[in-house]
Amino acid sequence: MQNLRQQEIIELLQQTRGVTVSELAARFNKTPITIRRDLSAMEKLGLLRRTHGGAVPVDSRDFELSPYEVREREHPREKSVIATCAVQFIHEGDCILMNAGTSLYAVARELRGFQDLQVVTNGLTVAAELSRNPGIDVLLLGGTVDPKKLGTVGPVAEAAVKELRVSHAFLGVSGISVEDGIAMHNQAEADINAAFLASASEVTVLVDASKFNNHSLYRIANLDRVHRIISDSGLPQKLQRTLEQADIEVVIAADEY
């Protein structure tokens, strides 16, 4: 017998291509474990099909969410307020670098009103969004496409970055901690982002609170290379003080941004 939460999940699946565990947990104010238990029970009843990170309608085998789409649906409110906050550090006439991923895609959507901006990026979705604005000059780096981030990586992209100098780099990362610095899930992502840091005078990291103390395997750099961190209200105050004591500016994006 279905409970009300499971009935609503079915209604959501009828309206969308799929749902993720994180968005359902936020919607129903339940733990991911509870949501996964619901989805498993519903799959056994033939009501949906489980996927990595979520579920799709039972007849949607040709429309499974891509790894990028799964990431895009994680923590959407936090990404939105962080992106809106980040724009205050971007000014007309700047030449900036934005890496690939859903966090920087959210920033790209906030830059629609800019009339004089140069952006270097390895993000396919970032470049596509920015290119809608004729006032923004976009340099998309070549290379091998990473399907999880929809970004270019590898020696070609890294070589191109090494020839560039930008005033400011805005980076989304997979994990961040005081001890290990900023990190990515794979070596190719870490390498291209390390190149980004070397080419930028100032570095701002955009990261929701869930990424803190998420010890991703491949380190990009220590935190002493980061000038500013923009996060959401879920960041513990003790951790914020620790970061500030390390001479890192911490900006908490408020919901009213």
Helices and strands as residue ranges (DSSP letters): H 4-15, E 19-20, H 21-28, H 32-44, E 49-51, E 54-56, G 61-63, H 67-72, H 76-86, G 87-89, E 95-98, H 102-110, E 117-121, H 124-130, E 136-140, E 144-146, E 151-153, H 155-162, E 166-172, E 175-177, E 181-184, H 187-199, E 200-206, G 209-211, E 218-221, G 223-225, E 228-231, H 237-245, E 249-252
